[in-house]
Amino acid sequence: MDPVLRVEPRWTDLDPAGHVNNSVYLVYAEEARARLLPQALPSAWDRVVVVHNEIDYHRPVLLSDSVEVTCAVESFGTSSFTTVHAVTAAGHKCATVRTVQVVLREDRSGARPWTVDERVALNDLIVPATT
């Protein structure tokens, strides 16, 4: 599967100023993660939940833009990991989205530590930080 999500903005994605609405960037990031992580973490993907998002906006995305979104693991800890998404259009960085997620116990009562295999898979997805 192509690691880059390609998106054509819809008019419903726009804010009153004609830019893609700030909340839509989270949808783009989620779709990019949903392409990457089920393959990397097949036994845990259905128990991964988002606990934090942050977005840096660099340039607006317009209806006429073709958008590309990448997803990579930036870092991971005992039970959490951070993905970083670059949202670009026409070769320009439009936004950087960082999302912190945790893996839940099977009964979903709280976070659990990563298994050895999951840590290896996450480590394989790490890319150097680029801001």
C-alpha positions in Angstrom: 0.0 0.0 0.0 1.2 3.5 -0.8 2.5 5.1 2.4 1.3 8.6 1.2 -2.3 9.4 1.5 -3.5 11.5 -1.4 -6.6 13.7 -0.8 -8.7 16.0 -2.9 -10.4 18.5 -0.6 -14.2 18.7 -0.7 -16.1 21.9 -0.5 -17.5 20.6 2.8 -13.9 20.7 4.1 -13.7 24.4 3.7 -14.1 27.2 6.3 -15.8 30.5 5.5 -12.5 31.9 4.2 -12.2 29.2 1.6 -9.4 27.3 3.3 -9.6 23.7 4.5 -11.0 23.9 8.0 -8.5 23.4 10.9 -10.3 20.3 12.2 -10.1 18.5 8.8 -6.3 18.2 9.2 -7.0 15.8 12.0 -9.2 13.7 9.7 -6.4 13.7 7.1 -3.9 12.5 9.8 -6.3 9.8 11.0 -6.7 8.5 7.5 -2.9 8.4 7.0 -2.5 6.5 10.3 -5.2 4.1 9.4 -3.2 3.1 6.3 0.1 2.5 8.2 -0.6 1.2 11.6 -2.9 -1.8 11.1 -0.2 -3.4 9.1 2.5 -2.6 11.6 0.5 -3.4 14.8 -2.1 -6.0 13.6 -2.6 -7.4 17.1 -2.9 -4.0 18.8 -4.5 -1.7 16.3 -8.0 -2.2 17.5 -6.9 -1.1 21.0 -4.9 2.1 20.1 -6.6 5.3 21.2 -5.7 9.0 20.7 -4.9 10.9 23.9 -3.5 14.1 22.4 -3.3 16.0 19.1 -1.3 19.1 18.2 -1.2 20.9 14.8 1.2 23.5 13.5 -0.3 25.3 10.5 2.2 26.6 8.0 0.1 27.5 4.9 -3.5 27.1 4.0 -4.9 24.3 1.8 -7.4 25.4 -0.8 -10.2 23.5 -2.6 -8.1 23.3 -5.8 -5.1 21.7 -4.0 -4.0 18.1 -4.2 -3.0 17.2 -0.7 -0.5 14.5 0.3 -0.2 13.3 3.9 2.6 11.1 5.3 2.6 9.3 8.6 5.6 8.0 10.6 6.3 7.2 14.2 8.3 9.9 15.9 8.9 8.2 19.2 7.4 5.6 21.6 7.4 4.9 25.3 6.2 2.2 27.6 2.6 2.2 26.4 2.3 5.3 24.1 3.7 6.5 20.8 3.7 9.7 18.8 3.0 9.8 15.1 4.0 12.8 13.0 2.1 13.7 9.8 3.3 16.1 7.1 0.4 17.7 5.2 1.7 19.1 1.9 0.1 20.6 -1.2 1.9 21.7 -4.4 5.2 20.8 -2.8 4.6 23.2 0.2 4.3 22.1 3.8 0.9 23.1 4.9 0.7 21.6 8.4 2.5 19.3 10.8 0.2 17.1 13.0 1.5 15.2 16.0 -0.7 12.6 17.7 0.0 10.8 20.9 -1.7 7.4 21.2 -1.8 4.7 23.9 -2.4 0.9 23.6 -5.1 -0.4 25.9 -5.4 -3.6 27.8 -7.6 -6.3 26.2 -10.5 -5.3 28.5 -9.9 -1.6 27.7 -9.6 -0.7 31.4 -6.3 1.2 30.9 -3.0 1.4 29.1 -0.7 -1.6 28.9 2.9 -1.9 27.9 4.0 -2.6 24.4 5.0 -6.2 23.7 8.5 -6.9 22.4 7.2 -7.5 18.9 5.2 -4.3 19.0 8.2 -2.3 20.1 10.2 -3.8 17.2 7.4 -2.8 14.8 7.2 0.8 16.2 11.0 1.1 16.1 10.9 0.2 12.4 8.5 3.1 11.7 10.6 5.8 13.5 11.8 8.6 11.3 14.2 11.4 12.3 12.5 14.5 13.7 12.0 17.3 11.1 9.8 19.7 13.0 
